[in-house]
Amino acid sequence: MNANIIFKSRWSTASFGDTADTSPVELSALGAHLELCQRAHGRLFFLQCVAQNIHGFVIGRFVTTLVAVALLVGVLSLAL
């Protein structure tokens, strides 16, 4: 059974048969996005990452953190 089967592609692109090319609007949006990414990874990016990690740690242990802060405040108030 040697049947010649020809498969047609069943996908299409947004170019509708034309050559795929970028429009000025798309290039402008890409430029704005890249500029935003560069600003987001600026000088304070490391501090933002540290703050997010600390926030995740504290939120995961919220009750324990409240007890630890209350104990610290209690010890400091007795020491003064």
Secondary structure, DSSP 8 states (H G I E B T S, - for coil): -------------TTTTS-----HHHHHHHHHHHHHHHHHTSTTHHHHHHHHHHHHHHHHTHHHHHHHHHHHHHHHHHH-
